[in-house]
């Protein structure tokens, strides 16, 4: 069905003339209409891409690539539209669009080149410089052993190149892409099914023969050194692990591996890169599959008497300068997965101590006694003589005893200080002590501290007042991730699947587990009976900003399933019902910031978003001056307006022509009349305000000319520097035509207006029909752009959206783009809306320069509807 503008063109005086010019005009209009559609689509795509970096929602590489491919296609169609409209006058624009489009897509799809290295590298040859070859875990362990000089197990690393060679030779890359294509990581069922298929492919694929030989050779060396009863640990060491994103517990570690099972264990660790929690985590924090390659660290196992984790700073109270040690009898699996109770020590890490060169030196007694919180440890994890691991009872006299003596705690703390000094940052350290009492460092990675937004103690009085009348369901446990949350409790039982956990729930479980990582995007909090602040799940919860309380002993028995509760993880308390004054809406953490995908998109947008072609009168305003896709869009739009409205000095008198509006507004406006828009034919290429007959255009002009709207000068604040320069030059004398303030274009009839304005650095389109038939009447409004940074532009867009909603429009706002629509009101009320839109255009023109705080927006909205259009402070 033809659009309203199509119908108006068909009925206008333009089509009644019997001359070739009229048919040519109609053809131009069709091309012009297509161009406007492609212009709007390209701006929407540019806005969506720019918004990826400022929104907290995760995005995938496939999403970015699809949007960029679509944008390149739309921009190329813009070039075609402009050349069809102008008769091929701008053929150079094709080359510009193609050149920039190729740069964008090549930059996105550039494949990472993996350096060819040895398939296997001994640990004695590794240091932090080898992180790209063997992954963070192996490189850091080599650094600890070979540069810091602390004891570690011996072993070797199977390199990233070895994994690449395995995948390439077995044809796994294409197969994996096929299984994971289009998978929604928020859909737990779909994700689990796809990941299971990928893991089966990896386990069934044959290893290259030379890789098998190298792994067997290095393992044989270990068995010769430590004896045939030696057991191995195969640990993940993917490239990207143990970086700013911890990947804590996302990949597998296979313990108690024999010489006969080593190849299967290697493939199992490699396949763990595609377990559901690893894929969810990886994509949530901005890693593509190609950004990570699985290296595997093979170590001789420490027959541990006691194991644990050490944080060189307390993640909940970093200002306390406390070092935290958690420990359990046996292997450290139960500590990192939170499946068993652990002992906990807090040691002041700032007390001066003399570092002894001896490995097991004792620390000076001046250090004082650490704070100890004991646990009843009835079971421990041990190596099964037949292979693998199992839990066994702890001797009765040890169940209530501390796992470590005071001297052992001090010795371990000294190791932590030495490592933190070497790495110059807080660390998360896994350690083990063998049966002879010798300490070994198993892993050292950055400890990513998520600082609470406010000190819980600072608002204790306010909290106490707010909590009157609310029942306490639980008090105790340990804060693993600070914050508060409210929602229905979902008490996870053995019969429940993770897919049953609803959006917005607070998960209550018997123990911590990294299996819950795929739920982090939809749950509001976590409470567990058993678990440690130093466990893997606690680390991930802090990264995702999910309030988490662990080690409560009885949460699953005292919290009713399905009941509304409030979790205050900071104060270690759970309340019945929703305590609205306590619940804080934490801003969603942008987990992708700084990730490989984030950096890739940021670099790509440099060829898409910046607008360099500002002034149409400058010499570089031409196709070869386009440096970005936004420049191509800007050039095509500007020249299309010129071509459609035929604003030049060589137009024949008998050719349909736009005329200039004479107005007091500092705007250059050109009008094309489709019929009935003027009271009398204009003379001399210009028309007075009094000669306008178009009802919607008159209504818009009334608002723009409102005496309270000031088009010149800053809006309600004193500006300086570049902002002041813009305020002074953005809208100048209309007779001289500010390059930043126009021209603007209006297509009108008696009941119709299509208004396209460039006001400073932003663009506005209003399309409206205000006739006698209510069902035909509508207004559509779009707004984009500005001169400030994207954060301020977005806040102005939020303000415009809020005002439009108060005016009754249905509104969509993304980043700095706003689109609004209203339909089926009688024409007096439609004209009233247009009057307000005119006031809005003058009021918000410079607010992107001054809106720095989202909290200011309600004040500006209220002032607008009070008639304070310059937003002056009373």
MOKA-V149744 format. One record per backbone hydrogen bond with DSSP energy under -0.5 kcal/mol. CO is the residue of the C=O (numbers start at 0). NH is the residue of the N-H. Records with the same first field share a line. If there is no record, write none. Layout:
CO->NH  NH
This chain:
2->6
3->7
4->8
5->9
6->10
7->11
11->14
12->15  16
13->16
16->18
18->21  22
19->23
20->24
21->25
22->26
23->27
24->28
25->29
26->30
27->31
28->32
29->33
30->34
31->35
32->36
33->37
34->38
35->39
36->40
37->41
38->42
39->43
40->44
41->45
42->46
43->47
44->48
45->49
46->50
47->51
48->51  52
49->52
50->53  54
59->63
60->64
61->65
62->66
63->67
64->68
65->69
66->70
67->71
68->72
69->73
70->74
71->75
72->76
73->77
74->78
75->79
76->80
77->81
78->82
79->83
80->84
81->85
82->86  87
87->90
89->92
90->93  94
91->95
92->96
93->97
94->98
95->99
96->100
97->101
98->102
99->103
100->104
101->105
102->106
103->107
104->108
105->109
111->113
112->114
114->116
118->158
120->156
121->124
122->125
126->129
127->130
129->132  133
130->134
132->159
133->137
134->138
135->139
136->140
137->141
138->142
139->143
140->144
141->145
142->146  147
143->148  149
150->440
153->299
154->122
155->297
156->120  158
157->295
158->162
159->163
160->164
161->165
162->166
163->167
164->168
165->169
166->170  171  172
167->170
170->174
171->175
172->176
173->177
174->178
175->179
176->180
179->182
182->184
183->186
185->187
186->190
187->191
188->192
189->193
190->194
191->195
192->196
193->197
194->198
195->199
196->200
197->201
198->202
199->203
200->204
201->204
207->211
208->212
209->213
210->214
211->215
212->216
213->217
214->218
215->219
216->220
217->221
218->222
219->223
220->224
221->225
222->226
226->229
230->300
231->256
232->234  298
233->253
234->296
237->135  240
239->242
241->445
243->245
244->242
245->241
246->249  250
251->235
252->254
253->233
255->387
256->231
257->260  261
260->264
261->265
262->266
263->267
264->268
265->269
266->270
267->271
269->272
270->273
271->274
274->278
275->279
276->280
277->281
278->282
279->283
280->284
281->286
282->285
285->596
287->290
288->291
292->238  294
294->236
295->157  297
296->234  298
297->155
298->232
300->302
301->303
302->434
304->329
305->432
306->327
307->430
308->325
309->428
310->323
312->314
316->319  321
317->320
320->348
321->313
322->346
323->310
324->344
325->308
326->342
327->306
328->380
330->333
331->334  335
332->336
333->338  339
335->535  536
337->511
342->326
343->372
344->324  346
345->370
346->322  348
347->350
352->354
353->355
357->360
363->366
364->367
370->345
372->343
374->376
375->377
377->393
379->391
380->330
381->389
382->384
383->386
387->383
389->381
391->379
394->397  398
395->398
397->400
398->376
404->408
405->409
406->410
407->411
408->412
409->413
410->414
411->415
412->416
413->417
414->418
415->419
416->420
417->421
418->422
419->423  424
425->446
426->311  428
427->444
428->309
429->441  442
430->307
431->439
432->304  305
433->436
437->433
439->431  441
442->429
444->427
445->447
446->448
448->450
453->455
454->457  458
455->458
456->459
458->462
459->463
460->464
461->465
462->466
464->467
466->469
468->470
470->472  575
473->573
477->479  549
480->547
482->568  569
484->566
486->564
487->505
488->490  561
489->491  507
492->495
496->499
497->500
501->504
504->506  523  524
505->489
506->526
507->491
508->528
509->529
512->515
513->516
515->518
516->519
518->521  522
521->503
523->546
524->506
525->548
526->508
527->551
528->552
529->511
531->534
534->538
535->539
536->540
537->541
538->542
539->543
540->544  545
544->546
546->525
547->479  480
548->527
549->477
551->553
553->556  557
554->558
557->559
559->562
562->488
563->576
564->486
565->567  574
566->484  568
567->571  572
571->475
572->567
573->472  473
574->565
576->578
577->579
578->581  582
583->585
588->590
589->592
591->594
594->598
595->599
596->600
597->601
598->602
599->603
600->604
601->605
602->605
603->606
604->607  608  609
606->628
607->629
609->611
611->613
613->615
614->617
617->620
619->621
621->624
622->625
627->631
628->632
629->633
630->634
631->635
632->636
633->637
634->638
635->639
636->640
637->641
638->642
639->643
640->644
641->645  646
644->657
645->647
651->654
658->670
659->686
660->662
661->688
664->666
666->668
667->742  743
668->660
669->745
670->658  672
671->673  747
673->12
674->749
676->692  693
682->685
684->659
685->682
686->661
687->690
688->691
690->678
693->697
694->698
695->699
696->700
697->701
698->702
699->703
700->704
702->705
705->708
707->709
708->710
713->715
716->718
719->722  723
720->724
721->725
722->726
723->727
724->728
725->729
726->712
732->735  736
737->740  741
739->759
743->669
744->755
745->671  747
746->753
747->673
749->694
750->769
751->748
752->767
753->746  755
754->765
755->744
756->758  763
757->759
758->761
760->785
761->758
762->783
763->756
764->781
765->754
766->779
767->752
768->777
770->826
771->773
772->775  776
773->776
776->823
777->768
778->821
779->766
780->819
781->764
782->817
783->762
788->792
789->793
790->794
791->795
792->796
793->797
794->798
795->799
796->800
797->801
798->802
799->803
800->804
801->805
802->806
803->808
804->807
808->810
809->820
811->818
813->816
815->784
816->813
817->782
818->811
819->780
820->809
821->778
825->829
826->830
827->831
828->832
829->833
830->834
831->835
832->836
833->837
834->838
835->839
836->840
837->841
838->842
839->843
843->846
845->848
846->849  850
849->851
852->855
853->856
855->858  859
856->860
857->861
858->862
859->863
860->864
861->865
862->867
863->866
866->868
867->870
